[in-house]
């Protein structure tokens, strides 16, 4: 009679220990995911503060006073144009 009770109690003890370990592992995993989520939010916030374009084009404008003689100054104006079309966001409810 004592052996079945001991077996049942030991089984319950072992299963309860594994549940505690699984809970601790899940809590640790959640903390890691929270830290990763926070770091991703910081990256997105930094990107929102910067200029991000869908299309970029370059145009160079040569100065009409430029000559092709040796050791003469050569002036050029470089224009960088960034373009992002306005996007409308739709939410379905």
C-alpha positions in Angstrom: 0.0 0.0 0.0 2.9 2.4 0.8 4.6 1.8 -2.6 1.8 3.0 -4.8 1.4 6.1 -2.6 5.1 6.8 -2.8 5.1 6.3 -6.6 2.1 8.6 -7.0 3.6 11.3 -4.7 7.0 11.2 -6.5 5.3 11.5 -9.9 3.3 14.5 -8.7 6.5 16.1 -7.3 8.4 15.5 -10.5 5.6 16.9 -12.7 5.2 19.9 -10.4 8.9 20.7 -10.7 8.8 20.5 -14.5 5.8 22.9 -14.5 7.8 25.4 -12.4 10.8 25.1 -14.7 8.6 25.6 -17.8 7.0 28.6 -16.1 10.4 30.1 -15.4 11.6 29.4 -18.9 8.5 31.1 -20.3 9.0 34.2 -18.1 12.7 34.4 -19.2 11.6 34.1 -22.8 9.0 36.8 -22.4 11.7 39.1 -20.9 13.9 38.5 -23.9 11.1 39.2 -26.3 10.2 42.4 -24.4 13.8 43.7 -24.6 13.9 42.8 -28.4 10.5 44.6 -28.9 11.8 47.7 -27.1 15.0 47.8 -29.2 12.9 47.5 -32.4 10.7 50.3 -31.3 13.8 52.5 -30.8 15.0 51.6 -34.4 11.6 52.5 -35.8 11.5 55.8 -33.9 14.9 56.6 -35.3 13.8 55.8 -38.9 10.7 58.0 -38.5 13.0 60.9 -37.6 15.0 60.5 -40.8 14.2 61.1 -44.5 13.3 57.8 -46.2 12.5 58.0 -49.9 11.0 55.6 -52.4 12.9 57.2 -55.2 16.1 59.2 -55.4 17.4 60.9 -58.5 20.6 62.9 -59.2 21.1 65.7 -61.5 24.4 67.4 -62.3 24.6 71.0 -63.6 27.9 72.0 -65.2 28.9 75.7 -64.8 29.0 77.4 -68.2 32.3 79.1 -67.3 34.0 75.7 -67.2 36.8 75.1 -69.6 38.6 72.0 -70.6 42.0 73.5 -70.3 44.6 71.9 -68.1 44.7 73.0 -64.4 41.6 75.1 -64.8 38.8 75.1 -62.2 35.8 72.9 -63.0 32.6 73.7 -61.2 29.6 71.4 -61.0 26.3 71.5 -59.0 24.9 68.2 -57.9 21.2 68.1 -57.0 19.7 65.2 -55.1 16.0 64.8 -55.3 14.1 62.4 -53.1 10.5 61.5 -53.8 7.9 59.5 -51.9 4.4 59.4 -53.2 1.7 60.2 -50.7 0.1 56.9 -49.5 -3.4 56.8 -48.1 -3.9 54.3 -45.4 -7.2 52.4 -45.2 -8.4 50.5 -42.2 -11.2 48.0 -42.4 -13.4 47.7 -39.4 
